[in-house]
Amino acid sequence: MCGIVGYIGHRPAWDIIVKGLKRLEYRGYDSAGIALINQEKGLRTYKKAGKVSDLEAFAADVDKAGSIGMGHTRWATHGAPSDRNSHPHSSGDRRLSIIHNGIIENYAILKEALQAKGHEFRSDTDTEVLIHLIEEIQASEKLDLFESVRIALKEVVGAYAIVVMSEDEPDVLVAARKASPMVIGVGDGEYFIASDASPIIEYTKNVIYLKDNQIAYVKKDELVIKGTDNIVDTPYIQELELKLEMLEKGGFDSFMLKEIYEQPRSIRDCMRGRIYPKEGKIQLGGLNEYADKLKNIDRIIIIACGTSWHAGLVAEYLIEEYARVPVEVEYASEFRYRNPIITEKDVVIAISQSGETADTLAAIELAKEKGATILGVCNVVGSSIPRSTHAGAYTHAGPEIGVASTKAFTAQVTVLTLISLFLAEKRGTLGQTQRVQLLTELEEIPALVEKCLEANEHILSIAEKFKDATNCLFLGRGTGFPVALEGALKLKEISYIHAEGYPAAEMKHGPIALIDEEMPVVVIAPQNSSYEKVISNIQEVKARKGQVIAIVTEGDKEVKKMADYTIEIPAANEAFLPLIATIPLQLLSYHIAVLRGCNVDQPRNLAKSVTVE
């Protein structure tokens, strides 16, 4: 959840850290803080509740000298957002400092033991317990910083990415990770540490992704990586594909709007080099090794959270339709706490934009223990889920900075569509003629998405009518049902309007009781196999004076007679409806949120990557 930046080298650390924290603020924006060391002033810490800009204002006149430091943006777990709960946290003697992303699950037991030894705590956080533990070990066993951290982490239960500094070793940073992401950028006489690559790309493209249970000893001209078992590991340095311009707004008012408008490109990038419409072929290199196994599987289980779970629901329809394999879609957060029945003939598909979702990672490990083959669908190269799965496919959507997922969702749906057709080809359940037709139509989807974006001004006018709504219902059938769920999630995430998505046929089983003249109802109503049924649902809403906003196929006349407002989308194959119908719902949510004065890129209480339970 939280954002971490560390620097050691020859440049002013403050400037690098502040810029990096701003790029990481989508990971947490409850508070921010920075710790610096220089030879004359020692260890200094500046922290403030609020955003990075609040920290900058608070520290406008302080001494910022130093070429070694670390910074943090917080998403609160233990302890409410406040100055005293902000990171970095200090040891009792204030000679050690730590920043931390994750949760120390046994912090209460550790805290009680430390208090018995005379330690006093200044915050409500689990993180402060860890720095006091390191201090206690260092003092009692007379160890250097690295060894103190290594031994302390053996006593810790939980997830962490940490950076630790010591006034007594002013030229050293110690970093470690377990079940929480951390990357080290390799420069010329300098190193950069961060939660992800976004703060690093401006300075170097060469990075090392720390693995679980690795600890890094970092000086400006030296890097040593060991496991918690104290055995030296040889790091693998890889080159980033990320470009700096991908991290900027590019003239848009927000990252979310930019990312909505990037979808024609991101969907096209998902398909590039993977589809051959004339031959009816799908090439997914990451799955080729398992092609024979995929021919004979009994079942597919999809595990995901949030928006990724909605993408999994779309995949359920497509895989069962085309590959004729039974599919179950599970919330990873629930799956991991059951005792699911899984066999070696099952395939588990794990979906995550960040590749670091804690519940999804835990669910992967559970499924692996039971012998299943695990495939990953992920956006971030080098993240934990691609490293934990047997095979998979990247979405290639590019970095998504807005907390509410937009292009990541359509990219996931695109890749899952390709996987469904890949499975159908390998299993012989879909003839070449059908594959040629489907792939030819799929190739046209980016152009159709561009056409959907042309309705932006019309959608804004509708948003103005509903910006003061307190509730909203979204209805859809077939693949329109996951679209309804995703539309409702977007609206509630960024505008704070209560919204729910339902299968349209389920409206009569409860939600219809909510409908009155104050209730906007968004209906996914394209001209497909469910069209007549959806018309009946619209009539039921109108009979109860509900206000209908309908997503309709271009040229539709029947729904237009009934609905209060319509948004047209291009005609397309029913299988590809989610890639098109989602676009106007994203724009509708965006405009309503902006009109309500909400921060669409950093909605309250949310962070981009859920790396803790």
N, C-alpha and C positions, 0 to 999 in steps of 0.2 A: 504493500500500500504506500508506504512513505517513500520519499525521494532522498537519495544519498549522493553526495559529491565529495570527493577528496582530491587533493592535489599536493604534489611535492616536486620541486624543480627549481627553476631560476626565474620564473615570472612572479608577479604579485598574485598571491593566492586568492585574496578577497575578490578581485574582479572575475577570475575564472569561476569561483564557487558561486557567486551571485548569479552570473549568467547561466550557469548550469542548473541552479535551483529553479530559475524561472522556466527553463525548459522541462523540468521535472515536476512543476507545480500541479500538473494534472494527476500526479500520483498521490497528492495530499496537500491540503492548503489550510489546515487548521492553525498552523504556527510554523515558524522558521527560525533557524539559528545557525551560527557559524562559530567555530573555534579556530584560533590562529596561534602559532608559536613563532617568536623570534628570540634571538639570543639575549637581547637587552630587556625585553618586557616579559619574557616567559610565556605562559599559557593564558590566553584571554578568550572569554566566551561572551557572545552577544546573541540574545534570542528574544523573540517577541511573538505573542499570539497574533494570529492573522496571516496575511499573505506576505510574500517576499518583499513586496513594496513597503509594507509596514515595518519590516525589519530594516530595510534601507533607510527609512525616515528616522527610525529609532537610533540607528548607528551612524547617522550622517556626519557627526563630528568626532567620532572615536578614532583612535590610532589603528590603522588597518595594515600596518607594516608586517611583512612575513611572507615567505615563499613556501610555507607548509601549512596546510589547514584542511578543514572538512566542514561540510554544511549539510543541512537536513530540512526537508519539508515534511510536516507530520500529518498523518491521518489517525485520529485518536482511537486507541483501543483501551488501555488502562489509564484512567485519569482524564478528566474533561479538558478541552482545549484551554490553555492558560499559559502565562509566561513561565510559571514554575514547572509545568509539565512539558514544556518545549524542550527539544534536543538542541545542542548536546547536553548530556548530563555529566556531572563531575563526581569524582571520588570524595570521600570525607575530607581529605587534606587538600582537595582541589588541584592536585598535581596530575591527575589522570582525567581524560575526557573520552566520551563515547557517543556515537550516533548509531541508531539501530532501526532496522525494518524487520518486523516479525512479532512473535509473541513468545515470551519465556513462560511456559506453562507451569513450572514448579517454582515460580518466583516467590510465592507466599511462604513456602517451606524454607527457601534460601534466606528470605528476608528475616524470618523469625530467628534463624540461627545466627545471622549477622548482628541482629539487634542484641542478642544475648552476649555478643562479643563487644558491645559498645558502639556499634555503628548507628548513626542517626541519619534519617532520610529527609530530603527536602521536597520530594515530589510524590505523586501517587502512582508512578509508572513502574512497570516491570523492568524497564531498561536500567533505571538507576540501581536496582538490585545487582545487576550484572557488573557494573563498574565498581561497586563496593566489593563484590566477590573477587574481582581481579585485584583490587587494592589489598584485600586481606591475604590472598595467596602470595602476592609479591612481597608484602611486608613479613609474613611469617616464614617464607622459604627463601627469601633473598634472591629472587629471580629477576631476569630482565623482562621487558614488556612482552615480547613474543611468547616466552615460556609461560608467563603468568596467564596470558590470554588462552593459550593452548590447554593448559590444565583446567582453567575455569570452565571452558566449554565442555569438558568431559562431565561436568556436574550439571549441565544445563539440559532440560527437556523442552523441546519446542522448535520454533523456526526462527532463523535470524540471518540477516546480512548486517555486519557491523564494521565500523572503522574505529580504531582506538589510537589515542595520542598520549604521550607522556612528556611532561616538562623536563624530566630527567634524561630523556632521549629525544632531544629536539629536532633530530633529523630522520625520524622514523615514523612511518604509519604502519599499523597492523590491521589487516582486513581479513574477514572470514565469512563463510556462508554455509547455511544449511537450509534447504527448502525455501530459499528466498534469493532472488536474482542479484548477481553482482558481476560487473565487468571491469577489467583493468585495461586502460589505454596505454600503449607503449610509445613514448616519444623519444626525442634525442636529449638525454640527460634529464628526463622528467617522466612522471607517471601520473595517470588520471584514474580515479576510482569512481564508479557510479552505479546506480541501480539499473540503468540501461544505457544504450550507446548515445542517446541524444545529446548529453553535455560534452561528449568526447569528440564527435565527428569534426568539429571545427579545428581540432588540433592534431589529430592523428586518425588514420584508418586502420591501424594495427591494434588488435584487441585480444585479450585473453578472457574467456568466460570461466570464472571460477566454478569448480564442481562442488557438490555437497561434501562437507567435512574437510574442505581445504582452507588453509590459513596462509595469507601472504605477508611476507616481511618486505616492506617497501622503503627504499632510500632513493634519492634522485638518480643514483648511478648503479643501483643494485635491486634485484628482485629475486626472492627465494620463495617458493611455494612448497608447503608441506601439508600432509594430512594430519588430522588430530592424533594419529599414531606416531607422529614425528618423523615419518619417512618422506624424503624429498620427492616431489613430483615434477616431471619435466613438462612445462606448460606448452600448449599448442596455440600458436599465434595465428589468427585468421584476419583476413581483410574485410572491412565493412563495405557493404554495397550501398549503405545509406548515404544520401546527399544532403548537404546543409539546407538547400532550398526547400526540401521536403518538410522541414521543421518550422518554416515561416508561414504566415497567413496568406502571403501572395496577393495582397490587395483586398481580401475578403474581410468582413467585419469580425468574423470568428473562425476558429478552426473547424467548428462543426459545419458551418455553411460551406467552407472550402472543401471539406471532405464529402459533403453531399454532392457537390458539383464535380468532384474527382471520379465519381462512380463509372461514367462511361469508360474512362481510362483504366481504372482498377479492375473492372470486369474484363476488359479486353486483355489486360496483362495476365489475369488468371488463366485465360484460354490460350495465350500465345505459346506456340510450340507444342500444344497438347491436343488440339483437335485438327482433323483432316477431313472436312465435310465431304469432299468428292469421293473419298475412299470409305467413308463411314467409320473411320478409325479414331480411337482415343489413345493417346500416348501419355501414360503416367509413370515416368521412370521410377519413382519411389515405390511403386507397387509391383513392378514387374517380377521381382524376386519371389513374390507370394502369389503370383497369378494362378499356379496350379492348385494351391490350397484354397484360393477363393472360389474355385469351381465347385468345391464339395463342402462348403460350410453349411451348418445347420441353422445358424441364426446370426444376426448382427445386433449388437447392443451399442447404442449411441449414448455417450456420457458427456454432459456439458452443463454450464450454468448460464443464467441470464439470457442475453441475446443469442449466444451460441446454442442454447437449448432450443430456441425457436428455429434456428437454422437446422438443427437436428430433426425437428418435427417435419420440416419440408422434405428432408432427405428420406424420412420414413415413407412418405407417400411415393416418392420417386423410385426408391430401391425396390419397394414391394411391387410397384407397377411394372417396372422394366426388368429387374433382375430376379424377381419372384423369390426373394428371400424374406422370411419373417424378420421384422425389425421391432426392437423395443427402444424407446427413448427415455433415458433416466436423468434425473437431476443428480449430478455427481455428489452433491452434498448429502443426498439421502442414500444413494447407492452404496457409498463407502461404509455406512453404518448398518447395513443389512448383512445377511449372510446369503448373498445371491447364488443361485445355481448357475454355474459357468463350467463349460467343458472345453476340451482342447479343439473341438470343432466349431467353437464360437469365435467370432471376430468382434472386437470392441473398437469403435471409432471414437476417439477423444477429440473434442473441438474446443479450441481456446484461441482468442485473438492474441493474447500476450504470451501464451505458452508457459505461464507461471501460476495459473489458477490453482490455489492450494488444494481445494476439494477435488478437482479433476486429477491432479497429480496423485493424490492418495487413492482415488478410485482406480487409476491406471495400475498402481502397485498391487492392489487387491486382485484385479483381473489377471495380472501377470502371474501372481502366485498360484492361481487356479488353472494356468496353462493356456489361457486364451491368446490369440494373436492380436496385438494392439496396433492400430493405425492412428496416426495423428493428423489433424487438420489445423494448421497454425499459421500465424502471420509473421512472427518474430523469429528470424534465423538465429540459431544458436541458443534459443531459450530451452527451458528444462523439459518441456513436453516432447519436442522432437528428439531430445537425447534419451528420453525414457521409453519411447515407443519402438516397435520393431521396424516400422516403415510409415510412410505417409506422404502428404503433399502440402507444400507451402501455398498460401493464398496469394502472395506477392502483391498485397494491397498497398504496401508502403506504410510508413508510420501513421498511426491514428492518434491524434493528440486530444481531440474532444472526448470527454468522458463518456457521453452517450454514443454508443456504437452506430455507425451508419455504413460507411464503405466496407468495414470489416464484415458486417452481416451479409451484404450482397456478394462479397468475395467468397465467404464461406459457402453460401448457397450455390454459387457458381462451381466451386471445386466439388462440392457434394453432388451436384448434378453430373459432373464429369465422372465421378466415382460410380454413380448409379449406372451410367451408360457403359463404363469400363467393365463393371461386373456383368452387365447384360451381355456384352460382347463375349467375355470369357466363358460365361455359362451357357451361351447359345440360346438365350431367351428372347432375343430381339434380332430380327433379320436385318441384313445389310441395307435394304431399301428404307426401312424405318429409321435406321441409324443415320443414313445419309440425310433424310428429311429433317430429323431432329437436330442434327449438328448444323445443318444449313440454317435452320431457324435460330438456333442458339448463337450462331455467329453474328446475327443481326441485332441481338439484344442491346449491345452498347449504343447503337444508333437510336433504338427505341427509348432507351433511358434518357438520351439527350433530348428527345422530343418531350418526354415527361417533364423535364426541367423547364421547358418553355412555358409551363403553366404557373410559374412562380408568382407572378403578379396576381393572377386570379386566385391562387391559394391564399395569398396575403389578404385579399379582400374578404375571404371567408373567415380567416383567422380573426379579423377585426370584429366579426359578429360574435365570436365565441370566447374571446379572451377572458371574460369574467365568469365563465362556467365553473361550477364546483365539482361536477361529475361528468363522466362521458363513457359511453358504451361503444365497443367495437365488435362488429359481427362479420363472420365469414364462413364459408363452407369449403370443404376440400383443402387445397393448398392455400385458400384464402383465410382459413382459420389461423395458421401460424402468422400470417400477415396481420390479422387482427390483433393477435397477442403482442406482436412486435410494435404495432402502432400504438397500442395502449401503454406499453412500457416506455416508449419514447416520450409520450405526452406527460406521464406521471414523473419521469426522471427529471425533465428539464423545466416543466412549468408548474409542478407541484399540484396539478389538478388530479383528483382521484379518477382513475380510468381502469376499466377492465375489458379484456378481450374474451369472447365466447364463440363457440360454434353457433351459427345462426339458429340451428334447430333446437339448441338448448335454451333459447331465450324463454320459451314457454315453461321451462322447468325452474323458474325463479326470477331471473333478471327482469322479466316483463313487469314485475311489480314495481320496479323503480321508475318506469317510464311515465313522464308527464310532459307538459309544455316547456319545462325548464331543462329537459334532458336531451343533449345532443347525442345522436346515435350515428356512428360512422359505419357504413355498410360496404363491404367489398362485393361489388355486383357486376363483374364482367360478364360478357355473353359467352358462357361456357356450359358445361353439362349440368351445373347447379342453378342456372339462371332463373328458371321458372320458380324454383323453390325459394330463392332469395327474394324474388318479387313478392311472394306471399309473406315473407318475413317483414319486408318494408311496409306492406299494407297493414300488418298487425301493429307496427310501430305507429304509423300515421293514425290508425283508429284510436290510439291512446294519446294523440296530440304530441308525440315526440317529434323532434326536429331532426330530419335525416340529411346527412352529408353522404352522398353515394360516390364511390369510385366506379366509373362505368367505362365500357368500351367506347372508343371514339365513334360518334354517329348514333349512339343509342338514343331512342326516342321514348320507349316505354317507361324506363325508370325515371327519366327526366320529368314525366308528367306527375310523378308521385313525390319525388324527393324535393326538399327545400333548396338544396345546393348539390351540384354535381361537379366532379372533376374527371375529365376524360383522360384515358390512357390508350395507347395504341393497341390494336388487336394483336394477339400473340398466342402461341400454343399454350394451352392450359398448364402444362408442366412448368412453364417459365413465368407464370403469373407473379410469383413472389419477387422476382427481380425487377418487375415493372411497377406493380401496385404499391410496393413499399416506398417508392420515391415520393409520391405526393403526401404520404403520411408523415414522412420525415420533415418535409417542408412545412406541413401544417403544424406539427409540434414545435418546430423551430420558430415560426412566426408568432404563434401564441405565446411562447415563452418570452421572446424578445418584447412583445407588446406588454407583457406583465412585468417587465423590468428584471427578468431573471438572467443570471449568468449562465448561458447555455454551455460554455466550455467547462465550467467548474460548478456543477449543481451541488447544492448543499448535501452534506453527509455522504457523498459518493466519491470514490476514487476509481481510477482507470483499471488498475490491476488488483484483483482480490487475492493477495498472496498470503493472507492469514485466514484462519477459520472464523 
